[in-house]
Amino acid sequence: MERVAWWVYLVVAGIIFSGYQAFNLSKQEREVDDEWIEQQGNVYMKRINAEKKRRQDLKNPKTMQ
């Protein structure tokens, strides 16, 4: 078995490190995306509830007084 050049070890270490960093970055992006989606869902639900209340007020004129 021949001896492996030292730079081959550096290349392999770089590939492993790059994969590790890519995994961590994708995990962080997923968390940020999930948070953003949750915030947008809350905004949507507030709009739906406001519209529902507005329609109920239109049906019942006594609540407008």
N, C-alpha and C positions, 0 to 999 in steps of 0.2 A: 504494500500500500504506500503510495507516494504521499509526501507531505503536502498539505494544502497551504496555499499562499495566505498571508495574513489578511490581505484585503478581501478575500472571500468571506472571512468571518465578519468583517465590517459590513459587507453587502447583506449577508443573511441577517445580521442584527438590525440593519436599517429596514429591511423588509418586515421583520417582526414588529419593530417599533412603529412603522407606518401603519400596519394593520391594527395595532392597538389604538393608535390615535384616531384612525378612521372609525373604529367601533365606538370610542368615547364620544366623538363628535356627533355621530348619528344618534346616539342615545340622548345627548343634550338637545339636539334639534327636535327630536320626538317630544321631549318634555315641554319645550317652548311651544311647539305646535299644539299640543294637547291643552296647554294653558290658554292659548289664544282662542282655540275652538270653544272652550268652556266660557270664556268671556263673551264671545259672540253669541253663544246660545243664551246666556243670561240677558243680553240686550234684546234678542228676539223674543224671549218669553215676556219681558217687560212690555214690549210693543203689543204682543198678543193680549196680555191682560188689560192694557189701556184701551185697546180697541173693544174688547169684550165689555168693559165697564161703560164705554161710550155708547155701545149699542143697547145695553140694558137701560141706560139713562134715557135714550130716545124712546124706548118702549114704554117706560113708566114716567109720564110727565110730572108726577108728584115729586119725584126726586130732584127736579130742576128748580123748585121753588126755594 
